[in-house]
Amino acid sequence: MTNVVKAESKGFDLSNLEESISAAISSVTVKDKAVFSRQFAAMFNAGVGMLRCLSVLTEQCGNVKLKRSLKAISIEVEEGGSLAEAMRKHPNCFDKLYVSMVAAGEVGGVLDEVLNRLAILLEKSAKIQNELKSAMSYPKTVGGIAIIIFLGMTIFLLPTFTGIFDQLDAELPMFTQIMMSISFFLRGPFLPIDDPEAESWVETRNYGVVVLVGILIGIVFAIKQYYKTPVGRFQIDGLMLKAPIFGDIIEKSAVASFCNVFGTLTRSGVPILNAMEIVRDTAGNEVIAEAIDYAKTQISEGGSISEAFRERGVMPALAVQMMSIGEETGELDKMLMKVGEFYEDEVEQAIKGLTSMMEPLMIVVIGGMVGSILLSMYLPMFAVMDAIG
């Protein structure tokens, strides 16, 4: 009690400390920004002043980090600063894409329309992300359960048959010998010290689990470090685009994202070269980002976007043709939005197909893992019965 009084007497506010910690560990999601944009647009379109909008949205904001940023933005706007410049100082909440579109909306006097477009764009992005996460959650969960079952049966169930195998005094089938070796390899570190098998494990220095974990950690670390290099990122992203099943989903998702973002930027009044630079930063794939850089160079030299992407060959022919038609008709933004919607549907259908394919595949994997252990336990018995017969 005395410590609390002293803290209060020194002006130390525990609530501010708790808020600061929450802001440091929390993050602003795509959904948070979409909801904020939608509410801001609705209030601003209804004639509510910008400061009043920011004040109301700050009070009802549930994300601590976003709330603190909105407080600072409100103060700066009240002092005469622009909304876009105030948001630019909070990159953890508002990225380059968001700030550029808000700036274009302020200059063109159509901030409410731009915010609505941002909300739609962010909602589409969140939808695709959620679909991808939900598609991967099933194989991750089932795969984890399968590994736990396999390890449990290998480490705890299979060794109980060791004594039976010794009493049979028969040559074990090769498959059973392999499974017994795997069991010994995995459970060595967990054997009691006074266990004869533990002494054998120490003598042979069979640090199976330690070596296996060390190798896996080393491989993951090496791949992550290589991915941080420009060459490594370009090569790994290229391999991801060519990967079976998942490569097609990644490509279509990237095309949908590019078309939606670029179309929204150009429709909102952002200059095309600035829009290309922003889209490059949000591409999410270095191969596609490099193609966007090439397209930007071609545009600055008087070339066309569709021809640049056709030369690079990183986008489907249909998307390139639709871009070409949009350039010829002068309605590139509308055509891009249509292409984005088309490939969003393609991604959704591909994810549904992947999920439906994963279910029987994971069942087969689990059945194969459990069946292999059971087979290794019963094969010696069959062999002995055949010998007796």
ROZA-353148 format. One record per residue (C-alpha): residue in three letters; x, y, z. Coordinates in pm, 1 decimal. Layout:
REM residues N
ala / X / Y / Z
...
This chain:
REM residues 389
met / 0.0 / 0.0 / 0.0
thr / 284.9 / 234.2 / 89.6
asn / 452.5 / 169.1 / -247.8
val / 131.2 / 256.6 / -432.8
val / 99.4 / 584.5 / -241.2
lys / 462.1 / 672.2 / -316.8
ala / 410.2 / 596.0 / -684.0
glu / 101.8 / 815.8 / -696.8
ser / 279.1 / 1095.6 / -511.3
lys / 556.6 / 1095.5 / -770.3
gly / 302.5 / 1123.4 / -1051.1
phe / 352.7 / 770.7 / -1175.8
asp / 40.0 / 648.5 / -1359.4
leu / 8.9 / 271.5 / -1370.1
ser / -268.3 / 291.9 / -1630.0
asn / -33.1 / 473.5 / -1871.1
leu / 231.9 / 207.5 / -1813.8
glu / -19.1 / -69.4 / -1887.9
glu / -134.8 / 112.9 / -2201.7
ser / 225.1 / 156.8 / -2320.9
ile / 299.0 / -212.7 / -2274.9
ser / -22.2 / -310.4 / -2456.5
ala / 62.7 / -75.9 / -2743.2
ala / 413.6 / -220.6 / -2769.9
ile / 301.7 / -583.4 / -2792.2
ser / -15.6 / -533.5 / -2999.4
ser / -36.7 / -491.5 / -3375.7
val / -279.2 / -322.3 / -3611.6
thr / -444.0 / -581.8 / -3834.5
val / -590.7 / -536.6 / -4180.8
lys / -935.5 / -577.8 / -4027.0
asp / -870.0 / -295.2 / -3778.9
lys / -777.4 / -58.2 / -4061.7
ala / -1074.8 / -168.5 / -4272.7
val / -1321.6 / -101.3 / -3990.4
phe / -1160.3 / 235.8 / -3915.6
ser / -1173.5 / 336.4 / -4283.2
arg / -1536.3 / 231.3 / -4322.1
gln / -1648.0 / 421.0 / -4010.1
phe / -1439.5 / 727.0 / -4095.5
ala / -1586.1 / 739.6 / -4447.4
ala / -1943.9 / 704.5 / -4321.6
met / -1907.0 / 983.6 / -4065.2
phe / -1716.3 / 1215.4 / -4300.1
asn / -1972.5 / 1161.1 / -4578.5
ala / -2250.2 / 1246.2 / -4332.1
gly / -2098.9 / 1592.1 / -4280.1
val / -1916.9 / 1531.9 / -3952.1
gly / -1596.4 / 1736.3 / -3922.8
met / -1261.0 / 1559.7 / -3950.0
leu / -1155.4 / 1638.9 / -3592.6
arg / -1489.3 / 1518.6 / -3457.9
cys / -1454.8 / 1197.4 / -3663.3
leu / -1106.9 / 1133.6 / -3527.4
ser / -1220.1 / 1206.8 / -3171.6
val / -1515.8 / 965.3 / -3187.7
leu / -1311.4 / 691.5 / -3359.3
thr / -1030.9 / 729.0 / -3105.1
glu / -1270.4 / 684.0 / -2812.6
gln / -1430.3 / 367.4 / -2951.2
cys / -1111.5 / 213.2 / -3091.4
gly / -1035.5 / -122.3 / -2927.9
asn / -678.1 / -157.4 / -3054.7
val / -439.9 / 14.9 / -2812.3
lys / -167.5 / 86.5 / -3068.3
leu / -412.3 / 232.2 / -3320.0
lys / -581.3 / 435.1 / -3046.6
arg / -253.2 / 598.2 / -2939.3
ser / -170.9 / 679.8 / -3302.2
leu / -515.4 / 832.7 / -3360.4
lys / -467.3 / 1054.7 / -3053.3
ala / -139.5 / 1186.4 / -3192.4
ile / -290.8 / 1229.5 / -3540.1
ser / -585.4 / 1424.7 / -3396.8
ile / -349.1 / 1663.4 / -3218.6
glu / -146.3 / 1724.3 / -3535.5
val / -456.6 / 1779.3 / -3751.2
glu / -594.3 / 2019.0 / -3490.3
glu / -270.9 / 2217.4 / -3515.0
gly / -321.1 / 2260.6 / -3889.6
gly / -139.7 / 1960.2 / -4036.7
ser / -279.3 / 1740.1 / -4308.7
leu / -427.7 / 1400.6 / -4229.4
ala / -193.9 / 1217.4 / -4467.9
glu / 121.7 / 1375.7 / -4324.6
ala / 5.2 / 1297.3 / -3971.3
met / -58.7 / 934.6 / -4066.3
arg / 280.4 / 911.1 / -4238.7
lys / 446.9 / 947.8 / -3896.8
his / 283.1 / 623.9 / -3779.8
pro / 401.6 / 356.1 / -4028.2
asn / 316.5 / 75.2 / -3785.3
cys / -51.7 / 163.9 / -3826.3
phe / -76.0 / 325.5 / -4170.9
asp / 148.1 / 197.5 / -4448.1
lys / 262.2 / 376.6 / -4763.3
leu / -40.9 / 259.9 / -4960.9
tyr / -285.2 / 397.1 / -4704.5
val / -109.2 / 732.1 / -4669.5
ser / -79.4 / 785.3 / -5045.9
met / -448.8 / 722.3 / -5103.0
val / -548.6 / 953.0 / -4817.1
ala / -320.5 / 1223.6 / -4960.8
ala / -481.1 / 1184.6 / -5303.2
gly / -825.4 / 1204.1 / -5144.6
glu / -738.2 / 1524.3 / -4958.5
val / -597.7 / 1689.3 / -5271.3
gly / -896.4 / 1587.0 / -5485.7
gly / -1157.2 / 1665.6 / -5220.3
val / -1290.3 / 1309.5 / -5229.6
leu / -1157.5 / 1177.1 / -4900.6
asp / -1480.1 / 991.4 / -4818.3
glu / -1471.8 / 806.6 / -5153.1
val / -1105.0 / 718.1 / -5108.0
leu / -1169.3 / 587.6 / -4756.6
asn / -1453.4 / 371.5 / -4887.8
arg / -1222.8 / 231.5 / -5156.5
leu / -957.9 / 168.2 / -4893.7
ala / -1208.7 / -15.7 / -4678.1
ile / -1313.6 / -234.7 / -4972.0
leu / -950.5 / -301.3 / -5065.0
leu / -853.6 / -390.5 / -4708.9
glu / -1159.8 / -612.1 / -4665.6
lys / -1069.4 / -803.0 / -4982.2
ser / -711.4 / -841.5 / -4861.4
ala / -828.8 / -965.4 / -4521.1
lys / -1066.4 / -1209.9 / -4690.8
ile / -788.2 / -1365.0 / -4899.2
gln / -557.2 / -1387.2 / -4596.5
asn / -826.3 / -1554.5 / -4386.9
glu / -903.1 / -1803.4 / -4664.8
leu / -534.3 / -1895.3 / -4693.5
lys / -502.1 / -1932.1 / -4316.1
ser / -814.2 / -2145.9 / -4291.2
ala / -693.7 / -2365.0 / -4577.1
met / -360.7 / -2427.3 / -4403.4
ser / -502.7 / -2469.6 / -4053.3
tyr / -649.2 / -2813.1 / -4130.4
pro / -330.2 / -2980.5 / -4258.9
lys / -126.3 / -2814.4 / -3982.4
thr / -358.4 / -2942.1 / -3710.1
val / -400.0 / -3291.3 / -3852.8
gly / -30.6 / -3315.4 / -3938.3
gly / 65.7 / -3217.3 / -3584.6
ile / -170.0 / -3477.4 / -3438.8
ala / -30.6 / -3739.6 / -3677.3
ile / 327.0 / -3665.5 / -3570.4
ile / 232.1 / -3684.2 / -3200.8
ile / 58.3 / -4019.4 / -3253.8
phe / 354.2 / -4155.5 / -3449.5
leu / 607.0 / -4044.9 / -3187.0
gly / 390.0 / -4174.1 / -2902.3
met / 350.3 / -4516.9 / -3058.5
thr / 715.9 / -4533.0 / -3162.1
ile / 858.4 / -4423.1 / -2827.4
phe / 613.7 / -4585.0 / -2584.1
leu / 418.3 / -4863.5 / -2759.3
leu / 673.5 / -5028.7 / -2986.8
pro / 934.0 / -5091.0 / -2711.0
thr / 679.9 / -5301.4 / -2515.1
phe / 706.4 / -5562.3 / -2790.0
thr / 1084.5 / -5582.7 / -2761.2
gly / 1066.2 / -5854.9 / -2494.1
ile / 820.2 / -6053.9 / -2703.3
phe / 1049.7 / -6032.5 / -3003.3
asp / 1344.8 / -6153.4 / -2790.0
gln / 1144.5 / -6453.5 / -2663.7
leu / 1049.8 / -6548.9 / -3018.5
asp / 1419.3 / -6597.7 / -3088.3
ala / 1361.5 / -6550.4 / -3458.4
glu / 1512.7 / -6324.1 / -3717.3
leu / 1311.5 / -6006.1 / -3732.0
pro / 1188.6 / -5881.4 / -4069.9
met / 1385.2 / -5589.8 / -4214.7
phe / 1090.3 / -5350.5 / -4176.8
thr / 1060.8 / -5434.4 / -3805.8
gln / 1434.2 / -5385.8 / -3756.9
ile / 1411.2 / -5042.8 / -3916.7
met / 1120.0 / -4938.9 / -3694.0
met / 1299.4 / -5067.6 / -3383.3
ser / 1605.8 / -4865.4 / -3479.7
ile / 1390.4 / -4554.2 / -3520.2
ser / 1234.7 / -4620.0 / -3179.2
phe / 1575.9 / -4658.4 / -3017.4
phe / 1696.6 / -4348.2 / -3201.5
leu / 1410.8 / -4134.7 / -3064.1
arg / 1371.3 / -4262.3 / -2707.9
gly / 1740.7 / -4290.7 / -2616.7
pro / 1758.5 / -3955.8 / -2431.4
phe / 1446.8 / -4040.3 / -2227.1
leu / 1555.4 / -4380.7 / -2094.0
pro / 1618.6 / -4412.9 / -1715.6
ile / 1986.4 / -4405.0 / -1619.9
asp / 1978.4 / -4754.8 / -1471.4
asp / 1815.6 / -4901.4 / -1783.6
pro / 2048.6 / -5139.5 / -1972.9
glu / 1932.0 / -4984.2 / -2297.6
ala / 2031.7 / -4641.5 / -2164.3
glu / 2386.7 / -4766.3 / -2106.9
ser / 2392.9 / -4900.6 / -2461.5
trp / 2265.3 / -4569.4 / -2590.7
val / 2535.9 / -4377.2 / -2404.4
glu / 2805.7 / -4616.4 / -2521.1
thr / 2706.6 / -4580.2 / -2883.8
arg / 2664.4 / -4204.0 / -2835.0
asn / 2339.4 / -4220.1 / -3026.1
tyr / 2223.8 / -3864.1 / -2967.9
gly / 1943.8 / -3910.2 / -3220.5
val / 1693.1 / -3648.7 / -3108.8
val / 1959.5 / -3389.3 / -3036.5
val / 2121.7 / -3436.0 / -3376.5
leu / 1786.9 / -3437.6 / -3557.0
val / 1663.9 / -3120.3 / -3386.2
gly / 1999.3 / -2951.2 / -3441.4
ile / 1994.8 / -3031.9 / -3813.0
leu / 1638.0 / -2905.4 / -3854.5
ile / 1712.4 / -2580.6 / -3668.4
gly / 2027.2 / -2531.5 / -3876.3
ile / 1840.8 / -2582.6 / -4203.4
val / 1561.9 / -2341.4 / -4106.0
phe / 1812.8 / -2079.2 / -3988.5
ala / 2019.9 / -2110.0 / -4308.4
ile / 1710.6 / -2072.5 / -4529.9
lys / 1594.2 / -1765.3 / -4336.0
gln / 1935.6 / -1600.8 / -4360.7
tyr / 1958.5 / -1676.6 / -4732.4
tyr / 1607.1 / -1537.9 / -4785.3
lys / 1718.3 / -1205.8 / -4637.0
thr / 1962.5 / -1157.5 / -4924.7
pro / 1830.0 / -1007.9 / -5252.5
val / 1942.5 / -1310.5 / -5455.8
gly / 1800.6 / -1558.9 / -5206.2
arg / 1467.1 / -1380.0 / -5183.4
phe / 1438.8 / -1367.1 / -5562.8
gln / 1524.3 / -1737.3 / -5604.9
ile / 1303.5 / -1866.4 / -5322.4
asp / 1006.1 / -1652.4 / -5432.6
gly / 1057.4 / -1782.3 / -5786.0
leu / 1049.0 / -2140.1 / -5659.9
met / 732.9 / -2063.8 / -5462.7
leu / 560.9 / -1947.1 / -5782.9
lys / 657.6 / -2272.4 / -5955.3
ala / 562.3 / -2498.8 / -5663.3
pro / 292.5 / -2755.6 / -5746.1
ile / -58.5 / -2668.1 / -5624.5
phe / 53.8 / -2382.6 / -5398.0
gly / 238.2 / -2196.1 / -5675.8
asp / -83.0 / -2143.5 / -5870.4
ile / -258.8 / -2006.2 / -5561.3
ile / 33.9 / -1774.1 / -5481.4
glu / 42.6 / -1641.2 / -5838.9
lys / -331.7 / -1578.9 / -5858.0
ser / -332.6 / -1419.4 / -5513.3
ala / -47.5 / -1187.1 / -5614.7
val / -223.1 / -1093.3 / -5940.3
ala / -548.6 / -1018.9 / -5755.5
ser / -364.2 / -806.6 / -5500.1
phe / -170.7 / -615.3 / -5767.9
cys / -480.0 / -542.4 / -5977.5
asn / -692.2 / -435.0 / -5680.7
val / -425.3 / -210.6 / -5528.0
phe / -306.4 / -57.0 / -5856.3
gly / -661.0 / -4.4 / -5982.0
thr / -767.6 / 157.3 / -5654.6
leu / -463.1 / 387.5 / -5651.5
thr / -507.4 / 509.8 / -6008.9
arg / -883.3 / 553.9 / -5959.6
ser / -813.6 / 760.9 / -5647.2
gly / -590.4 / 1001.4 / -5839.4
val / -245.7 / 876.3 / -5740.7
pro / 6.4 / 934.4 / -6026.1
ile / 79.0 / 613.3 / -6213.9
leu / 453.5 / 606.0 / -6138.0
asn / 389.0 / 662.6 / -5767.8
ala / 122.1 / 394.3 / -5779.7
met / 370.5 / 148.8 / -5933.9
glu / 619.9 / 221.5 / -5656.8
ile / 356.7 / 162.2 / -5388.3
val / 235.6 / -159.5 / -5551.6
arg / 594.1 / -282.7 / -5570.8
asp / 628.7 / -246.6 / -5193.8
thr / 305.9 / -441.9 / -5134.0
ala / 369.3 / -717.0 / -5391.9
gly / 486.0 / -974.3 / -5136.2
asn / 691.0 / -1161.3 / -5396.9
glu / 1031.1 / -1047.1 / -5521.8
val / 983.8 / -1192.8 / -5872.1
ile / 661.5 / -997.7 / -5921.2
ala / 819.5 / -690.5 / -5759.0
glu / 1104.3 / -706.1 / -6010.5
ala / 850.7 / -724.2 / -6295.1
ile / 674.5 / -417.5 / -6152.0
asp / 1007.7 / -231.4 / -6143.1
tyr / 1061.3 / -321.9 / -6508.1
ala / 709.4 / -205.4 / -6596.1
lys / 771.0 / 123.0 / -6413.4
thr / 1088.0 / 178.0 / -6619.0
gln / 903.1 / 100.6 / -6941.0
ile / 621.2 / 341.9 / -6852.9
ser / 867.6 / 623.4 / -6778.7
glu / 1015.9 / 562.8 / -7125.4
gly / 677.0 / 568.3 / -7297.7
gly / 604.8 / 194.5 / -7295.3
ser / 293.1 / 10.9 / -7181.5
ile / 223.9 / -186.3 / -6863.8
ser / 79.1 / -486.8 / -7044.2
glu / 378.1 / -521.5 / -7277.7
ala / 621.0 / -502.6 / -6985.4
phe / 441.6 / -779.7 / -6796.5
arg / 413.1 / -985.5 / -7115.8
glu / 792.1 / -970.1 / -7155.9
arg / 854.0 / -1074.7 / -6795.4
gly / 600.2 / -1357.9 / -6808.7
val / 509.6 / -1347.3 / -6439.2
met / 136.6 / -1291.5 / -6487.2
pro / -126.7 / -1504.8 / -6660.7
ala / -197.2 / -1426.3 / -7026.3
leu / -559.3 / -1336.0 / -6945.6
ala / -452.7 / -1064.9 / -6698.3
val / -204.4 / -918.7 / -6947.1
gln / -464.4 / -912.7 / -7225.9
met / -719.3 / -741.5 / -7002.2
met / -458.6 / -478.4 / -6908.9
ser / -387.0 / -420.2 / -7277.2
ile / -758.1 / -367.8 / -7348.0
gly / -780.2 / -127.4 / -7055.2
glu / -488.0 / 76.0 / -7188.9
glu / -641.4 / 91.3 / -7537.7
thr / -983.2 / 202.6 / -7410.6
gly / -845.7 / 444.7 / -7150.2
glu / -1018.5 / 260.1 / -6866.0
leu / -724.5 / 77.6 / -6716.0
asp / -845.8 / 122.7 / -6356.8
lys / -1186.6 / -34.8 / -6430.6
met / -1027.0 / -323.4 / -6617.8
leu / -779.7 / -383.5 / -6337.1
met / -1060.4 / -397.3 / -6080.2
lys / -1245.0 / -653.8 / -6293.9
val / -929.3 / -862.2 / -6328.1
gly / -876.0 / -840.6 / -5952.3
glu / -1229.1 / -962.2 / -5882.1
phe / -1189.4 / -1246.1 / -6131.4
tyr / -867.9 / -1373.4 / -5972.9
glu / -1010.3 / -1332.2 / -5623.4
asp / -1278.7 / -1580.7 / -5722.4
glu / -1010.0 / -1803.1 / -5875.0
val / -812.1 / -1797.5 / -5549.6
glu / -1124.7 / -1879.1 / -5349.5
gln / -1207.0 / -2176.4 / -5572.0
ala / -845.4 / -2297.4 / -5565.6
ile / -838.0 / -2281.4 / -5185.8
lys / -1164.2 / -2476.7 / -5162.4
gly / -1022.3 / -2738.4 / -5397.7
leu / -702.5 / -2756.6 / -5193.6
thr / -897.0 / -2801.1 / -4869.9
ser / -1114.2 / -3079.2 / -5015.6
met / -801.9 / -3252.7 / -5148.8
met / -615.3 / -3221.6 / -4819.8
glu / -878.4 / -3402.5 / -4612.9
pro / -846.2 / -3749.0 / -4772.6
leu / -471.6 / -3699.2 / -4817.7
met / -418.5 / -3637.4 / -4445.1
ile / -635.1 / -3938.5 / -4358.6
val / -414.1 / -4153.9 / -4581.5
val / -99.9 / -4011.8 / -4418.4
ile / -224.2 / -4081.8 / -4066.0
gly / -337.8 / -4430.0 / -4164.0
gly / -1.0 / -4499.3 / -4322.2
met / 194.2 / -4382.7 / -4016.5
val / -15.4 / -4584.5 / -3770.3
gly / -33.3 / -4884.3 / -4002.2
ser / 345.0 / -4894.2 / -4044.6
ile / 393.7 / -4923.0 / -3669.0
leu / 128.6 / -5192.0 / -3630.7
leu / 275.8 / -5380.0 / -3925.1
ser / 622.8 / -5369.7 / -3771.1
met / 482.6 / -5518.7 / -3447.0
tyr / 289.7 / -5806.1 / -3606.1
leu / 520.8 / -5907.5 / -3890.2
pro / 756.5 / -6104.6 / -3656.0
met / 460.8 / -6293.6 / -3512.3
phe / 343.0 / -6390.0 / -3858.5
ala / 694.3 / -6502.6 / -3946.7
val / 716.5 / -6727.6 / -3635.0
met / 371.3 / -6874.3 / -3696.7
asp / 469.6 / -6954.8 / -4053.9
ala / 789.4 / -7121.9 / -3926.2
ile / 593.6 / -7331.0 / -3676.0
gly / 338.5 / -7424.2 / -3937.7
